[in-house]
Amino acid sequence: MSSNRPVRLNAAPRRKPRTISKGTSSGKGNRPRRPVREDSWTLYWIAGILLLVLIGLIVVCIKLPEIKAYLGHPDQRELAGWQEPGSHLPIKHKKSHEQTQDERLAHLRAKIEAETRNTEEQSSASKPSVASAPRITAPVVVPPPERAPELTVAPRPAPTPAPKPKTEAEIPPVAPPLVQPVPASPHGAPARALPLDPNKLDTERIAAYQVALERMHFSCGFIDGDQGMRTQRMLRAFQKSRGLPTSGFLDPATREAIGEPGEPFLSYTVTAQDVASVMPKPQTWRAKSQAKRLGYNNIWELLAEKFHCTRGYLKALNHDVSEPVAGTEVIGPKVFPASPIPKAASLRVNLAETSIEALDGSGRIIAFFPCSIAKDKAKRPNGALVVKSVVPDPDYTFDPALFADAAKAEGLTKKMVLPPGPRNPVGTAWVGLSLPGYGIHGTPEPENISRTQSHGCFRLANWNAEKVLKMVRVGTPVDVEP
């Protein structure tokens, strides 16, 4: 009998009818179990092997210290709790891998004592025993535990005896310099820190480089912390002497050639002798000729000349000092100690630069000093000259012909001799030249060097004139260039 149900073309295939095992009903009976696949047994074996390997690794890690001790030195085996098979000592295991050093040493000590007792018993069994003889136990040598090194204080060396002072007869006489070096104060100089940035050329750092060059006898005239015309001329001379580009400024190459200036200031205590060097200023030529010495006009002039600086700059460094007296402590440029004064083979006067250069035998500049020259060009010498005389701390001959106005006002008709001193018209040094009436000398007004003109000579600051006096000798060539 045929079915009238239509056939679906896109119908899914019918499932295979489920078979019901015997003994079970078609309802809620137990279904047949699926057979176990062979792949599942392989996974079980692999998991078991991995578990065993993991357990083995854990055991090895726990026993690793003992294994290392056994493979190492025999003493380390005992310290680790290892016992050789067949040993008469009972096996002692470590409590933990963090056993302390003291416990290990105690265990090693017990072992050594037991071995010592066994040795004594064996020796006593082989020899006749003496009841009255005491048993002598060998000392047990146990290495001491490691300790932190103790700090030891080195013994203080015995003070060296002070040298015996020399008598006056043993001390050779030394002529003091005309401008006394500034001694350091026993109290120490107050700290005046320079800026950390060496490229920051403020007033104090410029003054520090001026001081450093002053010690090398390259002078800018006077120290003032200003990189002006005189400082630029001095820097060009220094750059030529070192083979550097002549920029005239404190460029990096020049600062490197000078070196770190360090502390450019020191402290100085005014002495009673300094105060005594200040004398009333004579107002007329006649009064000057009658004075015993032409000293400083005031204490600030004296201190500025000691420190090779201007009075204004010195007062700025000591703004809290109104008028120094004996015992007053002031701060000034540290221009001493300086390099030894070299001997010049020749001098070169540059009229255009208003400067004097000291040269060595090869023509290299070894010193530089600003100077003043004659205002009247007709009075300026030119050409080759020679040093004819060298006179320290000279006197001065007043000639009415050179000072006609002053001579007429005072009614002076004859020459007069003025006493020496720092305020003498030629200062504290005179280097006479082969041209009559001309020379290189000091000045009573150091701050006007390179600013005013002389009557024809070459005028220097007193401290620089004294250096030139020590550099030359009679016969030293002096070349004057326009």
Long-range contacts (C-beta under 8 A, 24 or more apart in sequence): 65-94, 65-97, 66-94, 75-108, 78-107, 78-108, 78-111, 79-104, 79-107, 79-108, 81-107, 89-114, 101-145, 101-146, 102-145, 105-142, 105-143, 105-145, 108-142, 109-140, 109-142, 112-140, 112-142, 113-140, 116-140, 177-466, 178-392, 178-393, 178-428, 178-429, 178-462, 178-466, 179-305, 179-306, 179-428, 179-462, 179-463, 179-466, 180-306, 181-336, 181-337, 182-266, 182-268, 182-306, 182-307, 182-332, 182-334, 182-335, 182-336, 183-268, 184-266, 184-267, 184-268, 185-266, 185-267, 185-268, 185-269, 185-329, 187-267, 187-269, 187-329, 188-267, 189-263, 189-265, 189-266, 189-267, 189-331, 189-334, 190-267, 190-331, 192-263, 192-264, 192-265, 192-331, 194-261, 194-264, 198-255, 198-260, 199-252, 201-227, 201-250, 204-264, 205-261, 206-231, 206-250, 207-264, 207-313, 207-333, 208-261, 208-262, 208-264, 209-250, 209-255, 209-258, 209-261, 210-333, 211-261, 211-264, 211-333, 211-334, 211-335, 212-258, 212-259, 212-261, 212-262, 212-264, 213-238, 213-258, 214-308, 214-333, 214-335, 214-338, 215-335, 215-336, 215-337, 215-338, 215-339, 216-338, 216-339, 217-338, 217-339, 217-341, 217-342, 217-358, 217-366, 217-367, 217-368, 217-467, 218-367, 218-368, 219-308, 219-367, 219-368, 219-369, 219-370, 219-461, 219-463, 219-464, 220-370, 221-369, 221-370, 221-446, 221-449, 221-450, 221-461, 221-464, 222-304, 222-308, 222-309, 222-310, 222-313, 222-446, 222-447, 222-449, 222-461, 223-307, 223-308, 223-309, 223-310, 223-313, 223-333, 223-335, 224-309, 224-310, 224-312, 224-313, 225-313, 229-450, 230-370, 230-449, 230-450, 233-353, 233-355, 233-368, 233-370, 234-368, 234-370, 237-355, 237-357, 237-365, 237-368, 238-365, 238-368, 240-365, 241-364, 241-365, 241-366, 263-334, 264-333, 264-334, 265-317, 265-331, 265-332, 265-333, 265-334, 266-331, 266-332, 266-334, 267-329, 267-330, 267-331, 268-303, 268-306, 268-307, 268-329, 268-330, 268-331, 268-332, 269-327, 269-328, 269-329, 269-330, 270-299, 270-303, 270-324, 270-325, 270-326, 270-327, 270-328, 270-329, 270-330, 271-326, 272-326, 274-299, 274-302, 274-303, 274-326, 275-299, 275-325, 275-326, 277-302, 278-302, 281-423, 284-410, 285-398, 285-403, 285-406, 285-407, 285-410, 285-412, 285-416, 285-418, 286-410, 286-412, 286-416, 288-398, 288-418, 288-419, 289-398, 289-416, 289-417, 289-418, 289-419, 291-418, 291-419, 292-419, 293-419, 293-420, 293-421, 294-418, 294-419, 294-420, 294-421, 294-422, 294-423, 294-424, 294-444, 295-421, 295-422, 295-423, 296-422, 296-423, 297-423, 299-323, 299-324, 299-325, 300-324, 303-330, 303-332, 304-446, 305-422, 305-446, 305-462, 305-463, 306-332, 307-332, 307-333, 307-335, 308-333, 308-335, 308-461, 308-463, 309-333, 310-447, 311-447, 341-467, 341-470, 341-471, 342-366, 342-367, 342-471, 343-471, 344-468, 344-471, 344-472, 344-476, 345-476, 345-477, 346-476, 346-477, 346-478, 346-479, 347-387, 347-440, 347-468, 347-472, 347-476, 347-477, 347-478, 347-479, 348-478, 348-479, 348-481, 349-458, 349-478, 349-479, 349-480, 349-481, 350-481, 351-380, 351-382, 351-480, 351-481, 351-482, 352-481, 352-482, 354-450, 356-440, 356-458, 356-460, 356-468, 358-468, 358-471, 367-467, 367-471, 369-460, 369-461, 369-464, 369-467, 369-468, 370-449, 370-450, 370-460, 370-461, 370-464, 371-440, 371-449, 371-450, 371-458, 371-459, 371-460, 372-443, 372-448, 372-449, 372-450, 372-451, 372-452, 372-453, 372-454, 372-458, 372-459, 373-453, 373-454, 373-458, 373-459, 374-453, 374-454, 374-455, 374-456, 374-457, 375-452, 375-453, 375-454, 376-453, 376-456, 379-455, 379-456, 380-456, 380-480, 381-433, 381-435, 381-438, 381-456, 381-480, 382-480, 382-481, 382-482, 383-479, 383-480, 384-477, 384-478, 384-479, 384-480, 385-433, 385-434, 385-435, 385-438, 385-477, 385-478, 385-479, 385-480, 386-433, 386-434, 386-475, 386-476, 386-477, 386-478, 387-431, 387-432, 387-433, 387-434, 387-472, 387-473, 387-474, 387-475, 387-476, 387-478, 388-432, 388-433, 388-434, 388-474, 389-430, 389-431, 389-432, 389-439, 389-474, 390-430, 390-431, 390-432, 390-469, 390-472, 390-473, 390-474, 391-429, 391-430, 391-431, 391-432, 392-428, 392-429, 392-430, 392-466, 392-469, 393-420, 393-421, 393-428, 393-429, 394-420, 394-424, 394-426, 394-429, 394-430, 394-441, 395-419, 395-420, 395-424, 396-420, 396-424, 396-425, 396-426, 402-455, 422-462, 426-457, 427-459, 427-460, 427-462, 427-465, 428-462, 428-465, 428-466, 429-462, 429-465, 429-466, 429-468, 429-469, 430-469, 431-465, 431-468, 431-469, 431-472, 433-478, 440-465, 440-468, 440-478, 441-465, 442-466
